[in-house]
Amino acid sequence: PHTVFSEVEPDPSLETVKKGVAALLKHRADLIVALGGGSAIDTAKAITYFACRVMPEMPRPTLLAIPTTSGTGSEVTSIAVITDKQNGIKIPLRDERLIPDIAILDARFTRTVPPSVTAATGMDVLTHAIEAYITRSHNAFTDLLATQAINYVFKYLLRAYKHMEDMEAREMMLLGSCMAGMAFNNSGLGIAHSMAHAVGGQFHVPHGVANAVLLPHAIRFNSFDAGVRCRELARIIGLPHENVEEGTKSLVCAIEILNESMGIKPRLRDHKIEEQAFLAALDTMAAHALEDPCTTTNPRRPSHSDLKELLSRAW
């Protein structure tokens, strides 16, 4: 016998996780198959984790993750992001017990993903990989995974976006997503993600879109402390890199061109956020971004005013 829990929404809420925990405790499943994008997999991870906390005597069910988007890398990470919709904040959970037991990467599951989702999730991969590469906690192993993921994004994302049936591009993006997940799970992330969590929690902008808009601003800010790493990334992907300034500029330009090629508009105002509401929430979003766990591994220490200014520039 089996049961299906299909109540997962984008930016899964605490309420959804509570419902899932109740369902798991009722049915006492010994296997959970998380089939879907990052929201579905994060929800399954959180449900499994909290159910075992509520009922410690229950044997932990085996968690099998099958991603259907090339974006979060959640199938191999110890992180799950849940949204507190009442307070408008995203809560990143981190615990080794959140890592799925088995991950199956089959690009055929991504074949029907529409171009807009391919674009957004692909930019999430790129943000994961770039932030993992320049973070304070990067190491030789995460560098290898991150740079390979970055190469895959620049080589295959636009192909996957333009040609849904291009299975080579789909497969390479799925591998890149997984590699980026392995990288940031061991090195941490940075303020592009911190700000994306804050904006997404407040205004429900798709996570990948928020990252796509905010990543260029985060790179410029971080180039003061991680400019050499940015220049190295420019070299790796074949961009002009004579000095730190040129390398950083060419990296940012390549990201902006990729966004434009996939129809991702460069300003937060272009993504259904009203100016009055944005300005009213600006202080709160900057505070949430400052407190976000991703900020602790950012290469440059930001202040509240720094994050507020970056969000304003992205507006």
N, C-alpha and C positions, 0 to 999 in steps of 0.2 A: 504493500500500500504506500501511497505517497500523497502529498498535498502541495498545492501551489500557493505561494505568497506573492501576489502581483500588485501590491499597493504602493510600490516605490515610485516616488516622484523625483524630478530633478531637484538637486539640493535637498536630499532626504532629511526629514525632520525628526526631532526627538519623539514626536507622537507616533510616527511610522515605525521607528525602532521599538517603541514600547509595544505596539501591536504585534510586531514580529516576534518579540521575546515571549509574549503571551501565547502565540501560535506554536512556537517551538516547545515551550514547556508543556503545552497541551498534548502535542503529538509525539514528543520525545523522539524526534528524528535522530538517526545515527549517521546520516549523511545530508549535507546541505550543498546543493548545486547553485552557485551564484552565476547566473547567465545574464549578461547585459553589460552596460557601460560602467563608468566609475561609480555612479549613484547606486546601481544595483549591487555591485560588489562591496562597496563601503557599507551599505545597509546590512548585507549578509554578515560581514565581519563584525559589525557592532552588535547585531542580534546574537550571534554566537557568543561573543565576549560577555555581554551583559547577562545572558541566560545562565551562563556558567557561574557568574558572580552571584546571581539571585539564588541558584540552586547548586551549590558546590558539589553535592553528592552525585549529581547527574554526570555521566561520562560525557566528555566533550565530543560533540559530533565532528566527523571529518568534514572539512570545508574544501570544496572543489570550486575553483574560479575559472570561468570561461569568458574572457573579455570579448565584447562585440564592437568595441570602438578602439581606435589606436590613440590613446590619450593619457589616462591617469597612471597606468602601470600598477594599479591597485592590487592586481593579482599576485604581486611579489613584494608588497610593502607591509610594514608594521603600522601603517597609518590609515585611519578612516576619518572622513570629515562629515560631521553631522550639523545640521542647522537648527539653531534655537530661533524659531520664527517669531516667537512672542517678543524677543528682545532684538531681533534683527542681527544676529551674529552667527558666524560659522565656528564650530568647535572642532579643532583637529585633535583626535584621539591618537595616542601613540602607546603601543604595548606590543611586545614580541608575540603575545598570544593572538594578536590580530592577523598575523601572517597566514594566508591560506596554506593548507597542507599540500594541495596539488594545484598547479596552474596549467591549463591547456590553451596553447596558442594555435588557433586555426583561422587563417585569414578568410576562409569562406564565410565565416560568421559576420565579417565586416563588409561583404560585397554590396549589401543594400543600404549602407549608411549614406544618407544624402550629402551632397557637396558641402552644405553649410556646416554640418556636424563634422565632416571630415576635416574641414578647415579649422574649426574651433578646437577640436581635440588634438589635431596635429600641432597647433601652436602651443597647446599645453605640454606636449612632448618636448618641443623646443625650449620652452621656459624651464621645465624640469632639468633638461640637460645642461643648458647654459648656467643656470643657478648652481647646479651641482658642481660644475667645473670651476666656478669662481668663488664658491663659498669658503669660509674660514676653515672648514673641516675637510676639505677635499684631500684625497690621497692618490697614489699611483693607480690603484684599482678603479676608483670611481672616475678618474680622469679617462681611462681607457673606455669605460662604458659610456661616459658622457660624450666624448668626442665622436665615437662611432654613431651614437644616436643623432648627434647634430649633423653629421655627414648624411645620414639616411634622410633626415628631414629635408635638407636642402636639395637632395637628389630626387626624392620620391614623393614628397607631399603634394607638390603641384600636379604631378602626374595622377596621383590618386584622386585629387580634387576634380580634375578635368575628365578623367576616364574611370567611371565606376567599376568597369570590368577589367581594369588593369591589375591582375592578381599579383604580379611581381611587386608593383608599387604598394599594394595593400599589405602584402606579407612583410615587406621591408619596414613599413611604418609600424606594423604590429610588433616586430622585433625591436625596432627603435624605441617604442613605447615601453616595452619590458626592460630594455637596457637602461633607459633613463630612470625608470622606477628603481631598479637595483642601485643605480648611482646615487640618487638623492636619498634613498633609504639609509645609506651609509655615510652621506656627507652633509645632509641637510639642504635647505633651500635658502631663499632670500626674500627681499622686500617686495619683489614683483608678486610673489604669492601672498605675502602678508596683506598687501593692498588689495589684491584680487579677492581674497577672503572677505575683507571688510566691505568692498563694493558689492560683491555678490550677496553677502548676508543682508545688506541694506536694500539693494535694488534688484536683486535676482537676475543680474546680468550673467549669462552663461560663463562658467569658470574659464574656459579656454579663450573666450572672447575678451574677458577682462584681462587675462594674462597677455594676450596679443597686444592690447592697447597699452598696458602698463610696462611691458618688458623694455622697450626702448628708453623710457624715462629712468627705469631702475639701472640699466646699464650705464647711462650717462652719469648718474649719481655715483655708482660704484667704481667708475673708471679712475677716480682719484686714489683709490686704494687697490684696485684690481685691474688697472690699465694694462699691465704687462700680460695678464691672463686674457684680457679682451683682445689684445694684439695677437696673441698666440692663436686664439680661435679664428681670427681673421686669416692668419697664415694657413691654418689647417684646412679651411674651406675655400682657399684660393682667392682671397680678397686682398686689395692693397693694404700693406702693413709696414710701411717704411719706418714709422715711429708709433708710439702709443696713441697719439692723437689721431693719426690716420687710421690705425687699426680699429680703434673704437668707433670712429665715424663710419667706416665702411661696414662694420658689423651691424650697427644700428640701421644704416641705410638698407642693407640686405634684408633685414627683418621687416622694415617698413614696406619695401617693394613686394616681399612675399605676402604680407597682409593685403596690400592693395590688389595684388593679382588674384586673390581669393575673395575679394569683396568685403573684407573686414575693415570697417571705417576706423580712422585713427583716433577719434575723440570719444570720450565717455558720453558726451552730449548726443552723439549719434546713435546711442543704444537705449532709447526710450527712458531717459532720465531727465526729469524736469529740473531746470536751473535752480528754482527756489528750494526744491526738496534737496538737491545736491548740496547747496550752500548751507542749508539748515543741518545737514548730517555730516558736514565736513570735519568738524572737530571730533565728533564721535568716531568716525571712520579712521581718522588718524590715530586716535587713542587705541582703537581695537587693533590696528596694524602694528602699532608699537608693542603691544602686549602679545602679539601672535608669536607662537614658538618659532616660526620661520625666520623671524627677525634676529634671533639670537645667533644664527650662523651667517648672517649677511656679512660680506667682507668689510663694509664700512658701517660704523655705528650711527644710525639715524636718530634724530631727535623728533619730538612731536611736531615741531614746526617744519622740519625737513619733510616729513611724510605729508603734512598738510600742503606744503608747497608743491610736492610731486603730484599729488592728487589734483591740485588746482591746475597744474600744467597739462595734465592729461584730460582735464575737462574740455 
